[in-house]
Amino acid sequence: MHVVVDRFIELSVVEQYRRLTKNERYEKNECLKYLTERQWKLAKLQNFSLMASETNDNEWQHDICREIDQLQGR
């Protein structure tokens, strides 16, 4: 799993037991921003992949799949 995901989950669990420090709140917010941006990129690539599939553009679809794999850390 990605280090940002791990840290976000860790801070979310800690937050259930105590109030986060100012630095921890900042860190959690930065993680959320990163994860939100990453999810939007993934959704866009998945839509492009569908478009490539529907237009039978295999080269484009392979490029998109490589980008998806890279984004997901594979």
C-alpha positions in Angstrom: 0.0 0.0 0.0 1.1 3.5 -0.6 2.8 5.4 2.2 0.4 8.3 2.0 -2.6 5.9 2.4 -0.9 4.2 5.3 -0.3 7.6 7.1 -3.8 8.8 6.4 -5.3 5.7 7.9 -3.0 5.8 10.9 -4.0 9.4 11.6 -7.7 8.7 11.1 -7.5 5.8 13.7 -5.5 7.9 16.2 -8.1 10.7 15.8 -10.8 8.3 17.1 -8.9 8.1 20.4 -7.5 11.6 20.9 -7.4 15.0 19.3 -4.7 15.3 16.7 -1.9 17.8 17.1 -1.7 20.8 14.9 1.0 19.1 12.9 -0.9 15.9 12.6 -4.0 17.7 11.4 -1.9 19.5 8.8 -0.4 16.2 7.7 -3.8 14.5 7.5 -5.1 17.3 5.4 -2.1 17.1 3.0 -2.7 13.3 2.7 -6.3 13.9 1.9 -5.4 16.5 -0.8 -2.9 14.1 -2.3 -5.4 11.2 -2.3 -8.2 13.3 -3.7 -6.0 14.4 -6.6 -4.8 10.9 -7.2 -8.4 9.6 -7.3 -9.4 12.2 -9.8 -6.5 11.3 -12.0 -7.4 7.6 -11.8 -11.0 8.3 -12.7 -9.9 10.4 -15.7 -7.6 7.6 -16.9 -10.3 5.0 -16.5 -12.7 7.1 -18.6 -10.0 7.5 -21.2 -9.5 3.8 -21.2 -13.1 3.2 -21.9 -13.0 5.7 -24.7 -9.9 4.0 -26.2 -11.7 0.7 -25.9 -14.8 1.9 -27.6 -12.7 3.4 -30.5 -10.6 0.3 -30.7 -7.4 2.4 -30.1 -5.3 -0.4 -28.6 -2.1 1.6 -28.5 -3.8 4.4 -26.6 -5.4 2.0 -24.2 -2.1 0.3 -23.5 -0.6 3.7 -22.7 -3.4 4.5 -20.4 -3.2 1.1 -18.6 0.5 1.7 -18.1 -0.3 5.1 -16.5 -3.0 3.5 -14.3 -0.5 0.9 -13.2 2.1 3.5 -12.4 -0.4 5.7 -10.5 -1.4 2.6 -8.4 2.2 1.7 -7.7 2.3 -1.5 -9.6 
